[in-house]
Amino acid sequence: DGSIKLKEHLLALQGTLGLTADDIAAVLADAGRTPDDALSLPNVSLLYRYGLLAKGLKLSVRELITLKQLSGLDPFKPLHTQPLQALNEDHPFSQTLAFVEAAEAVKASGLKIEDLDYLLRHRFDPNGKYRPNPAATQALLKTLNEGIRAIRAEHAVPDDPSTLSDEILQQKLGLVLPAEVVTTFLAMLNGTVEYTAVQSGIVPADSLPSAAFADQPAIRAVTYNSTRQEQRLTFRGVLFYAQKNALKAAVNPALTQAQQTLFADLLDDVQQQARAFFDLHLRKQSGSQPESGFLENADYDLLFAPAPQGLTEAQQQAHERQRRSRLAQAFLPFLQERLIRQFIVQTLTAQTGADAALVESLVTDERLLQGADGKSLLTAFTATAERGVSATFFDSPDGSGLAQAASPIFASADTRLKDRQDAAGNPLNAAGSARFDGYLEVATPGAYRFFIELDKQNAEAELRFAHLPEPVFIKGTAANDNDTLGDQAGEFLELQAGVPYRFTLELKNLNGGQARLLVQGETLAKGPLSQLKLYPATTRETAERTWRLLGKSLQLVQSLGLSEREV
């Protein structure tokens, strides 16, 4: 009788089939049925089959359903009604048996179905082991933000390159380069480096006479070992073609043809040694992980060539400033990048307790893991240092349609900061509507007011804070031009210091006017929102997703017992 419903006999079904009420609801939902369906033999049989298979596989009913959805297999698929034409039509083999094998494979992997559901579909019990810990995540992102900003501040390119003394430069170079590389590089810069070239198999008659080089201060030593028949020449400084040709012109008249050839070979060797060192340790290399080198080919001449003859003292100082300026502009951003990479990897390794080499590979190698932008996870973690608010502008008055091609992050929630042109130089219209999203953080606990200034009558604004039980904090329409919302009694918030609060400001019907969000605290004068610490919502939330992705990847790798090399 179809009038008798399953829901009217749930207790009897639970007792007879050994299922809970939640089990029955889950089975019916998975099969596309409801408790309002008839209490019929097919429906009771459906419940029985789920319970029996779950018991046989030593799974809960929910685990069985989850595995069924994850695997794409249906162990309850009916027999094919026609003669079999292909192996996949043999449902007991291709579906039921395959499902049983999948269940055994999961057990052997060391992962639970609960783990797979979280790792692959981000489904979890909100009160279980995968419950989110937003406070810990925000603390991690704050640590990254402050650490990265500290690195950039400490190693910023100075306005006056003369402040980058040899002592400071040596200390900073030593943070990312081996000590012997630093020593050689500084000697090349100062013209004190010495290179020794050696030629073997030189008969005494062809050896270089040291007296011929007495008037050449750049040539520090010319020695010949008659036992080894070995000629040595030591040159001070980095040799360039102009110097080499000048040396040949000065010395060759005193040499035989064979000696001239030997001298030329030794000079070539000296010149190539300096260039080889530059190419190996200093020249920017593309495609390496991490990126190595920080100088361009054109920097070789500027940094290492002797100053031109005949310069006045002022010109010499200008030349030295140019060298120091170029060195600072090339090296300090490279130093920041390397230190930030080290800091992020060390912080994440400490946070996860995972192998440092594995963390570094997963974070920095986009071939292993990529963010939504197709770049390595390092990019998203580095972006946590950005300050400001995410901004989106629209031509439409209601936030609909395509967003304008304006910059995505601004220093404050103020439409006056919007670009007038896109990246290609094309003019952008005045915004008809806008949205600002971000996190704000106050320095001092207490009461804070937020004011929305609207230039045009009928402009609309809505300010929301995600932490409030009722998120909408201020909402209204400008009654006239140059109106302000947020000045009513009781329109203030109690905020704690150091806590990032998620907010959204929506502006509509701007009608060619501007709008801005201001803040005032008990110890903070009324002024732009940029008085507070601001974090763009896009970068912060991208970093949160990236952190989850890294955590899941580490859990999967560790559960499968894989090493960094195997990954």
C-alpha positions as CSV (number, residue, x, y, z in Angstrom):
1,D,0.0,0.0,0.0
2,G,1.7,3.2,-1.2
3,S,-0.1,5.2,1.5
4,I,2.2,3.7,4.2
5,K,5.3,5.8,4.4
6,L,8.8,4.9,5.4
7,K,8.9,7.7,7.9
8,E,6.0,6.2,9.8
9,H,8.0,3.0,10.6
10,L,11.5,4.3,11.1
11,L,11.9,2.8,14.6
12,A,10.9,-0.6,13.3
13,L,13.3,-0.3,10.3
14,Q,16.1,0.7,12.6
15,G,15.6,-2.2,14.9
16,T,15.2,-4.8,12.1
17,L,18.0,-3.6,9.8
18,G,20.4,-2.4,12.5
19,L,20.6,1.1,11.1
20,T,20.4,4.5,12.8
21,A,18.0,7.2,11.7
22,D,20.9,9.1,10.2
23,D,22.0,6.0,8.3
24,I,18.5,5.6,6.8
25,A,18.3,9.3,5.9
26,A,21.8,9.1,4.2
27,V,20.9,5.9,2.2
28,L,17.7,7.4,1.0
29,A,19.4,10.7,0.0
30,D,22.1,8.8,-1.8
31,A,19.6,6.8,-3.7
32,G,17.5,9.8,-4.6
33,R,14.6,8.8,-2.3
34,T,13.0,10.4,0.8
35,P,11.3,9.2,4.0
36,D,8.0,10.1,2.3
37,D,8.4,7.3,-0.1
38,A,6.3,4.1,0.3
39,L,7.2,1.4,2.8
40,S,7.8,-1.1,0.0
41,L,9.9,-4.2,-0.6
42,P,12.2,-2.4,-3.0
43,N,12.8,0.4,-0.6
44,V,13.4,-1.8,2.4
45,S,15.7,-4.0,0.2
46,L,17.6,-0.9,-0.7
47,L,18.2,-0.1,3.0
48,Y,19.2,-3.7,3.7
49,R,21.7,-3.8,0.9
50,Y,23.5,-0.7,2.0
51,G,23.6,-2.0,5.6
52,L,24.8,-5.4,4.6
53,L,27.6,-4.2,2.4
54,A,28.8,-1.7,5.0
55,K,28.9,-4.4,7.6
56,G,30.8,-6.8,5.3
57,L,33.4,-4.1,4.5
58,K,33.6,-3.0,8.1
59,L,32.6,0.5,7.2
60,S,29.9,2.7,8.6
61,V,27.0,3.5,6.2
62,R,28.2,7.1,5.9
63,E,31.7,5.9,5.0
64,L,30.3,3.5,2.4
65,I,28.3,6.3,0.8
66,T,31.2,8.6,0.8
67,L,33.5,6.0,-0.8
68,K,30.7,5.3,-3.4
69,Q,30.7,9.0,-4.3
70,L,34.5,9.4,-4.3
71,S,35.1,6.3,-6.4
72,G,32.3,6.9,-8.9
73,L,31.4,3.2,-8.5
74,D,27.9,1.9,-7.8
75,P,28.1,-1.5,-6.0
76,F,24.3,-1.8,-6.2
77,K,24.0,-1.3,-9.9
78,P,21.4,-3.9,-11.2
79,L,22.4,-6.7,-13.6
80,H,22.5,-5.8,-17.3
81,T,19.2,-6.8,-18.9
82,Q,20.7,-7.7,-22.2
83,P,23.4,-10.2,-23.2
84,L,26.8,-8.7,-22.3
85,Q,28.7,-7.1,-25.1
86,A,31.5,-5.6,-23.1
87,L,33.2,-6.2,-19.8
88,N,32.0,-3.0,-18.3
89,E,28.4,-4.3,-18.7
90,D,29.2,-7.0,-16.2
91,H,28.1,-4.9,-13.2
92,P,29.0,-7.4,-10.4
93,F,32.6,-7.4,-11.8
94,S,33.0,-3.8,-13.0
95,Q,31.1,-2.1,-10.2
96,T,30.5,-4.3,-7.1
97,L,33.9,-6.1,-7.1
98,A,35.7,-3.0,-8.1
99,F,34.1,-1.2,-5.2
100,V,35.2,-3.8,-2.8
101,E,38.8,-3.6,-4.1
102,A,38.7,0.2,-3.7
103,A,37.6,-0.2,-0.1
104,E,40.5,-2.6,0.6
105,A,42.9,-0.3,-1.2
106,V,41.9,2.6,1.0
107,K,42.4,0.6,4.2
108,A,45.8,-0.5,3.0
109,S,46.8,3.1,2.2
110,G,46.7,4.1,5.9
111,L,44.1,6.8,5.1
112,K,40.5,6.7,6.3
113,I,37.6,7.5,4.2
114,E,37.0,10.5,6.4
115,D,40.5,11.7,5.4
116,L,39.8,11.2,1.7
117,D,36.6,13.1,1.9
118,Y,38.4,16.0,3.5
119,L,41.4,15.9,1.2
120,L,39.5,15.5,-2.0
121,R,36.2,17.2,-1.5
122,H,36.9,19.4,1.6
123,R,33.9,17.8,3.4
124,F,34.3,17.3,7.1
125,D,32.6,17.1,10.5
126,P,32.6,20.7,11.8
127,N,33.2,19.3,15.3
128,G,35.7,16.6,14.2
129,K,39.4,16.6,13.8
130,Y,39.3,18.7,10.6
131,R,37.3,21.5,12.2
132,P,38.8,24.9,11.1
133,N,41.0,26.9,13.4
134,P,40.7,30.4,12.0
135,A,42.6,31.9,14.9
136,A,45.7,29.8,14.2
137,T,45.5,30.5,10.5
138,Q,45.2,34.3,11.1
139,A,48.2,34.1,13.5
140,L,50.2,32.3,10.9
141,L,49.4,34.9,8.2
142,K,50.1,37.7,10.6
143,T,53.6,36.1,11.3
144,L,54.3,35.9,7.6
145,N,53.1,39.5,7.0
146,E,55.2,41.0,9.7
147,G,58.3,38.9,8.9
148,I,58.2,39.6,5.2
149,R,57.7,43.3,5.8
150,A,60.6,43.4,8.3
151,I,62.9,41.8,5.7
152,R,61.9,44.3,3.0
153,A,62.4,47.2,5.4
154,E,65.8,46.0,6.7
155,H,67.1,45.4,3.2
156,A,65.4,48.1,1.2
157,V,67.3,49.9,-1.6
158,P,68.7,53.1,0.0
159,D,68.0,56.5,-1.5
160,D,71.7,57.3,-1.1
161,P,73.8,54.4,-2.5
162,S,76.9,55.7,-0.8
163,T,75.4,54.3,2.5
164,L,76.0,50.8,1.1
165,S,79.6,50.6,2.4
166,D,81.9,47.7,1.8
167,E,81.3,46.5,5.3
168,I,77.5,46.6,5.0
169,L,77.7,45.0,1.5
170,Q,79.9,42.2,2.8
171,Q,77.5,41.5,5.6
172,K,74.4,41.4,3.3
173,L,76.2,39.4,0.6
174,G,77.1,36.8,3.2
175,L,73.5,36.2,4.0
176,V,72.9,34.4,0.7
177,L,76.3,33.7,-0.9
178,P,79.2,31.5,0.3
179,A,82.1,33.3,2.0
180,E,84.6,32.6,-0.7
181,V,82.2,34.0,-3.4
182,V,81.7,37.2,-1.3
183,T,85.4,37.7,-0.9
184,T,86.1,37.3,-4.6
185,F,83.2,39.5,-5.6
186,L,84.3,42.4,-3.3
187,A,87.8,42.1,-4.6
188,M,86.6,42.3,-8.2
189,L,84.6,45.4,-7.3
190,N,87.6,47.1,-5.6
191,G,90.1,46.0,-8.2
192,T,92.2,43.9,-5.8
193,V,91.3,40.5,-7.0
194,E,94.2,38.5,-8.4
195,Y,94.0,35.7,-11.0
196,T,96.9,33.4,-11.8
197,A,97.1,31.7,-15.2
198,V,99.4,28.7,-15.8
199,Q,100.7,27.2,-19.0
200,S,102.6,23.9,-19.0
201,G,105.0,22.4,-21.5
202,I,106.9,25.7,-22.0
203,V,110.6,25.2,-22.9
204,P,113.0,27.6,-21.2
205,A,113.7,29.5,-24.4
206,D,110.1,30.5,-24.7
207,S,109.5,31.4,-21.0
208,L,108.6,35.0,-20.2
209,P,111.4,37.3,-18.9
210,S,110.2,38.9,-15.7
211,A,112.1,42.0,-16.4
212,A,109.9,42.8,-19.3
213,F,107.0,43.4,-16.9
214,A,108.7,45.5,-14.3
215,D,106.8,48.6,-15.4
216,Q,103.4,46.9,-15.4
217,P,101.8,47.2,-11.9
218,A,98.8,45.2,-12.8
219,I,101.0,42.2,-13.5
220,R,101.9,41.1,-9.9
221,A,104.2,38.2,-10.7
222,V,105.7,36.4,-13.7
223,T,107.5,33.1,-12.7
224,Y,108.9,30.1,-14.5
225,N,109.5,26.6,-13.1
226,S,112.1,25.0,-15.2
227,T,111.7,21.6,-13.6
228,R,108.0,21.5,-14.4
229,Q,108.5,23.7,-17.5
230,E,105.5,25.7,-16.2
231,Q,104.9,29.4,-16.8
232,R,102.8,31.4,-14.3
233,L,101.4,34.9,-14.5
234,T,99.4,36.7,-11.8
235,F,97.2,39.7,-12.8
236,R,95.6,42.1,-10.3
237,G,92.1,43.3,-11.2
238,V,89.5,42.2,-13.8
239,L,91.0,42.2,-17.2
240,F,89.2,43.8,-20.2
241,Y,90.1,43.9,-23.9
242,A,91.3,47.5,-23.8
243,Q,93.7,46.7,-21.0
244,K,94.8,43.5,-22.6
245,N,95.6,45.2,-25.9
246,A,97.5,48.0,-24.0
247,L,99.6,45.4,-22.2
248,K,100.4,43.6,-25.4
249,A,101.4,46.9,-27.1
250,A,103.7,47.8,-24.1
251,V,105.4,44.4,-23.6
252,N,105.4,42.6,-26.9
253,P,108.4,44.5,-28.4
254,A,110.6,42.9,-25.7
255,L,109.3,39.4,-26.5
256,T,109.9,36.8,-29.1
257,Q,107.1,35.6,-31.3
258,A,106.7,32.5,-29.2
259,Q,106.7,34.5,-26.0
260,Q,104.1,36.9,-27.4
261,T,101.8,33.9,-28.1
262,L,102.4,32.6,-24.6
263,F,101.7,36.0,-23.1
264,A,98.5,36.3,-25.1
265,D,97.3,32.9,-23.9
266,L,98.0,33.7,-20.3
267,L,96.1,37.0,-20.5
268,D,93.2,35.2,-22.2
269,D,93.1,32.7,-19.3
270,V,93.1,35.5,-16.7
271,Q,90.3,37.3,-18.5
272,Q,88.2,34.1,-18.8
273,Q,88.6,33.2,-15.1
274,A,87.0,36.5,-14.1
275,R,84.2,36.1,-16.6
276,A,83.6,32.4,-15.6
277,F,83.3,33.4,-12.0
278,F,80.8,36.1,-12.9
279,D,78.7,33.7,-15.0
280,L,78.7,31.0,-12.4
281,H,78.0,33.0,-9.2
282,L,76.7,36.4,-10.1
283,R,74.9,36.5,-13.4
284,K,71.2,36.0,-13.3
285,Q,70.2,32.5,-14.3
286,S,66.7,31.8,-15.5
287,G,64.9,28.6,-14.7
288,S,66.9,27.7,-11.6
289,Q,65.2,27.0,-8.2
290,P,65.8,29.1,-6.3
291,E,66.8,31.8,-8.8
292,S,70.6,32.3,-8.7
293,G,72.5,35.4,-9.6
294,F,71.4,39.0,-9.6
295,L,73.4,40.8,-12.3
296,E,72.8,41.3,-16.0
297,N,75.5,40.9,-18.6
298,A,75.7,44.6,-19.1
299,D,76.6,45.0,-15.4
300,Y,79.9,43.3,-15.9
301,D,81.6,46.3,-17.6
302,L,80.0,48.9,-15.3
303,L,80.9,47.2,-12.0
304,F,84.4,45.8,-12.8
305,A,86.0,47.9,-15.5
306,P,88.5,50.4,-14.3
307,A,87.3,54.0,-14.1
308,P,88.1,55.9,-17.3
309,Q,91.3,57.9,-17.2
310,G,91.3,61.7,-16.8
311,L,88.1,62.0,-14.7
312,T,87.8,64.9,-12.3
313,E,87.1,64.2,-8.6
314,A,83.5,65.0,-9.0
315,Q,83.2,62.7,-12.1
316,Q,84.9,59.9,-10.2
317,Q,82.4,60.3,-7.3
318,A,79.6,60.2,-9.8
319,H,81.0,57.1,-11.4
320,E,81.3,55.4,-8.1
321,R,77.7,56.4,-7.1
322,Q,76.5,54.9,-10.4
323,R,78.2,51.6,-9.6
324,R,76.9,51.5,-6.1
325,S,73.4,52.5,-7.2
326,R,73.3,49.7,-9.8
327,L,74.6,47.2,-7.3
328,A,72.0,48.1,-4.7
329,Q,69.2,48.0,-7.3
330,A,70.3,44.6,-8.5
331,F,71.3,42.9,-5.3
332,L,69.0,44.1,-2.6
333,P,65.7,42.9,-4.2
334,F,67.5,39.6,-4.9
335,L,68.5,39.4,-1.2
336,Q,64.9,40.2,-0.1
337,E,63.5,37.5,-2.4
338,R,66.0,34.9,-1.1
339,L,65.5,35.8,2.6
340,I,61.7,35.9,2.2
341,R,61.8,32.4,0.6
342,Q,63.9,31.1,3.5
343,F,61.7,32.8,6.1
344,I,58.4,31.4,4.6
345,V,59.8,27.8,4.3
346,Q,61.2,27.9,7.8
347,T,57.9,29.3,9.2
348,L,55.8,26.7,7.4
349,T,58.1,23.9,8.4
350,A,57.8,24.9,12.0
351,Q,54.1,25.2,11.8
352,T,53.6,21.8,10.1
353,G,56.4,19.8,11.7
354,A,57.1,18.3,8.3
355,D,60.4,17.6,6.6
356,A,62.0,21.0,5.6
357,A,63.0,19.7,2.1
358,L,59.5,18.4,1.4
359,V,57.9,21.7,2.5
360,E,60.3,23.7,0.4
361,S,59.6,21.6,-2.7
362,L,55.9,21.8,-2.3
363,V,55.9,25.5,-1.6
364,T,58.4,26.6,-4.3
365,D,58.0,24.2,-7.2
366,E,55.0,25.0,-9.3
367,R,55.4,21.6,-11.1
368,L,54.3,19.9,-7.8
369,L,51.7,22.4,-6.5
370,Q,50.1,25.5,-8.1
371,G,47.9,28.2,-6.8
372,A,44.8,29.4,-8.8
373,D,47.1,31.7,-10.7
374,G,49.3,28.8,-12.0
375,K,52.2,30.0,-9.9
376,S,54.0,28.3,-7.0
377,L,52.5,28.5,-3.5
378,L,55.3,30.8,-2.5
379,T,53.7,33.6,-4.5
380,A,50.5,33.5,-2.4
381,F,52.4,33.3,0.9
382,T,54.6,36.2,-0.2
383,A,51.6,38.3,-1.1
384,T,50.4,38.2,2.6
385,A,52.8,41.1,3.1
386,E,50.6,43.4,1.0
387,R,48.7,46.2,2.8
388,G,45.5,47.9,1.7
389,V,42.1,46.8,0.6
390,S,40.8,44.9,-2.3
391,A,38.7,47.1,-4.7
392,T,36.4,46.4,-7.6
393,F,34.8,49.2,-9.6
394,F,31.9,49.0,-12.0
395,D,30.4,51.2,-14.7
396,S,26.9,50.0,-13.6
397,P,25.2,51.7,-10.7
398,D,24.4,48.4,-8.9
399,G,27.6,46.4,-9.0
400,S,26.5,44.3,-11.9
401,G,28.3,43.6,-15.2
402,L,32.0,43.4,-15.8
403,A,34.4,45.0,-13.4
404,Q,36.7,47.8,-14.6
405,A,40.3,47.1,-15.4
406,A,41.5,49.1,-12.5
407,S,44.2,48.2,-9.9
408,P,42.9,45.5,-7.6
409,I,44.4,46.9,-4.3
410,F,44.3,50.4,-2.9
411,A,45.7,52.0,0.3
412,S,42.3,52.9,1.6
413,A,38.6,52.5,1.0
414,D,38.3,55.6,-1.1
415,T,37.0,55.8,-4.7
416,R,39.1,58.9,-5.3
417,L,42.1,56.5,-5.5
418,K,40.8,54.7,-8.5
419,D,42.9,54.7,-11.6
420,R,41.9,57.0,-14.5
421,Q,43.4,54.7,-17.0
422,D,43.9,50.9,-17.4
423,A,47.3,49.3,-17.7
424,A,47.2,49.9,-21.5
425,G,46.6,53.6,-21.1
426,N,42.9,53.5,-22.0
427,P,40.7,55.8,-20.1
428,L,38.4,54.4,-17.4
429,N,34.9,55.8,-16.7
430,A,34.0,57.2,-13.3
431,A,32.7,54.4,-11.1
432,G,29.0,53.9,-11.0
433,S,29.4,51.5,-8.1
434,A,32.2,49.9,-6.1
435,R,33.1,47.3,-3.5
436,F,36.0,47.3,-1.0
437,D,36.9,44.1,0.8
438,G,39.6,43.6,3.4
439,Y,40.6,43.0,7.0
440,L,41.3,45.9,9.4
441,E,43.3,45.8,12.6
442,V,43.4,48.4,15.3
443,A,46.4,49.2,17.5
444,T,44.5,50.1,20.6
445,P,41.4,48.3,22.0
446,G,38.3,50.4,22.5
447,A,35.3,51.9,20.7
448,Y,35.6,52.8,17.0
449,R,33.2,54.7,14.7
450,F,33.1,54.3,11.0
451,F,31.8,57.0,8.7
452,I,30.8,56.7,5.0
453,E,31.0,60.0,3.1
454,L,28.9,60.2,0.0
455,D,29.4,63.1,-2.5
456,K,26.1,62.7,-4.3
457,Q,22.5,62.6,-3.2
458,N,20.8,59.1,-3.5
459,A,24.2,57.3,-3.4
460,E,23.8,54.1,-1.4
461,A,26.3,52.4,1.0
462,E,26.4,49.3,3.1
463,L,29.2,48.4,5.5
464,R,29.4,44.8,6.8
465,F,31.6,43.2,9.4
466,A,31.7,39.4,9.3
467,H,32.3,38.9,13.0
468,L,28.9,40.5,14.0
469,P,25.8,38.4,14.6
470,E,24.1,40.7,12.2
471,P,26.8,41.6,9.7
472,V,25.3,44.8,8.3
473,F,26.6,47.5,10.5
474,I,25.8,50.7,8.5
475,K,23.3,50.9,5.6
476,G,21.8,53.9,4.1
477,T,21.2,56.4,1.3
478,A,22.6,59.9,1.0
479,A,19.7,62.3,1.7
480,N,21.6,65.1,0.0
481,D,25.0,65.9,-1.6
482,N,28.0,65.5,0.7
483,D,26.1,63.4,3.2
484,T,27.7,61.2,5.9
485,L,26.4,57.9,7.2
486,G,27.5,56.4,10.6
487,D,27.1,59.4,12.9
488,Q,24.1,58.1,14.7
489,A,23.9,57.3,18.4
490,G,25.2,53.8,19.2
491,E,26.9,53.3,15.8
492,F,30.3,52.2,17.1
493,L,32.1,49.0,17.5
494,E,34.2,47.6,20.3
495,L,37.4,46.2,18.7
496,Q,40.3,44.3,20.1
497,A,43.9,45.2,19.3
498,G,45.8,42.9,16.9
499,V,42.7,41.1,15.7
500,P,42.0,41.2,11.9
501,Y,38.3,42.0,11.3
502,R,36.8,41.1,7.9
503,F,34.7,44.0,6.4
504,T,33.0,44.8,3.1
505,L,31.9,48.2,1.9
506,E,29.4,48.3,-1.0
507,L,28.7,51.5,-2.8
508,K,25.9,52.0,-5.4
509,N,24.4,54.8,-7.4
510,L,27.5,56.9,-7.1
511,N,26.2,59.1,-9.9
512,G,29.6,60.4,-10.9
513,G,30.5,61.3,-7.3
514,Q,33.0,59.8,-4.9
515,A,32.7,58.0,-1.6
516,R,35.1,57.0,1.2
517,L,35.2,55.2,4.5
518,L,36.6,57.1,7.5
519,V,37.4,55.8,11.0
520,Q,37.6,57.4,14.5
521,G,38.7,55.9,17.8
522,E,38.9,57.0,21.3
523,T,42.6,57.8,20.8
524,L,42.4,58.1,17.0
525,A,41.4,61.2,15.2
526,K,38.8,61.0,12.5
527,G,40.5,60.3,9.3
528,P,41.0,57.8,6.4
529,L,40.7,54.1,7.0
530,S,44.4,53.8,6.1
531,Q,45.2,54.9,9.6
532,L,44.6,51.3,10.6
533,K,46.5,48.2,9.4
534,L,44.6,47.0,6.3
535,Y,45.0,43.7,4.6
536,P,43.5,43.0,1.1
537,A,40.8,40.3,1.3
538,T,42.0,38.7,-2.0
539,T,45.5,38.1,-0.9
540,R,44.6,37.1,2.7
541,E,41.9,34.6,1.5
542,T,44.1,33.3,-1.3
543,A,46.8,32.6,1.3
544,E,44.2,30.8,3.5
545,R,43.3,28.5,0.6
546,T,47.0,28.0,-0.2
547,W,47.7,27.0,3.4
548,R,44.9,24.4,3.3
549,L,46.2,23.1,0.0
550,L,49.7,22.7,1.5
551,G,48.3,21.0,4.6
552,K,46.3,18.5,2.6
553,S,49.3,17.8,0.3
554,L,51.6,17.2,3.2
555,Q,49.0,14.9,4.9
556,L,48.6,12.9,1.7
557,V,52.4,12.6,1.1
558,Q,53.1,11.6,4.7
559,S,50.2,9.1,4.9
560,L,51.5,7.4,1.7
561,G,55.0,7.3,3.2
562,L,56.5,9.2,0.3
563,S,59.8,11.0,0.5
564,E,60.7,14.4,-1.0
565,R,62.5,12.7,-3.8
566,E,59.6,10.4,-4.5
567,V,57.2,13.3,-4.7
